[in-house]
Amino acid sequence: MRSIWKGDLSFGLVNVPVKVYSATESHDRKSYQVDSKDGTRIRYRRVREGTDTEVDYSDIANAYETDSGETVILTKEDLATLPVQKSPEISILEFVPTEQVDPIYFDKPYYLEPSSKSPKAYALLAQALQKTDRLAIAQFTLRNRTRLAALRVVDGVMTLQTLLWPDEVRAADFPFLEEDTEIRPQELDMASSLIETMAKDFDPSEFEDRYQNELSKLVAAKADGAEAFPESDEEPEADEDSEVADLLAALRASVKDNGPADEKSGGAESTAKKAPPKKAAAKKAPAKKAAAKKTPQKSTAAKSTEKKSTAKKTSAKKTAKKSA
């Protein structure tokens, strides 16, 4: 890495010489614009509006609007007259509790490396920050702009995290914040249970940029004249009702499969308590047996009827023989 800035980290009467390095870099694949017909690269020119006359970069100035809407042109010489402090110093203003600085204010991080022969003062400040669990709020000038920053320790290295100014963070003004959404305690318990089942320590190495990986596959496939993704993995978008149903189903499954042992045993006990109604239903069985006993009586009557009809037939035959 190459340092982008050198200065002193100062607090009280202590000065710690440091070098500043950019702590992040983009892993996006570089690209440039071309004509889709033949791949000819597209170039941009700075021309005057309404004409084809090109303007040199040295002749370009910045125009600002006043509150009344008037346009004011400021050249590089005008901007150089700004009384911005250009001292190569990172001045620590105060030390605040870590939890009081919301991450929404974090902007760009920079690593600080000790540039003196002895890193003792650097190490002393870093360990003191960790021990007290505080952030150092500092102010410095970088590229002619005044910056507000938080100094913290990341993996043993002091990191200068530039902060957004308060007016750069928008207020979250949404209509749903005015609505009184009713959440039942049971629903909140199920949601909390689901969170607990998925809780673990954060390891950034477990995650990857899927878009960049797929983009690399697409570039390689195009270069080979092949198809990168023959089958689409896209899933249909779920509507709001199905999303709520899926969430509730997941919450219930989480409570059922991953709940504490006492909850599971409680569920068994509640099931056992519901067993007596089945016994009450079983008491009605004798009525069916009584009904079954009536069936033989009906069959006996049928037999007697058959006997009578047989007797009639016999007497009729005897009478016929006598008459013959």
Secondary structure, DSSP 4 states (H G I P E B T S, - for coil): ---SEEEEEEETTEEEEEEEEE-----PPP---B-TTT-PBP----B-TTS--B--GGG--EEEE-TTS-EEEE-HHHHHTS-----SEEEEEEEEEGGGS-GGGEEEEEEEEE-SS--HHHHHHHHHHHHHTEEEEEEEEETTEEEEEEEEEETTEEEEEEE--GGGSPP---GGGGS-----HHHHHHHHHHHHHT-----GGG---HHHHHHHHHHHHHHHT--S-SS----PPP-HHHHHHHHHHHHHHHHHHHS-HHHHHHHHHHHHHTSHHHHHHHTTHHHHHHHHHHHHHHHHHHHHHHHHHHHHHHHHHHHHHHH-
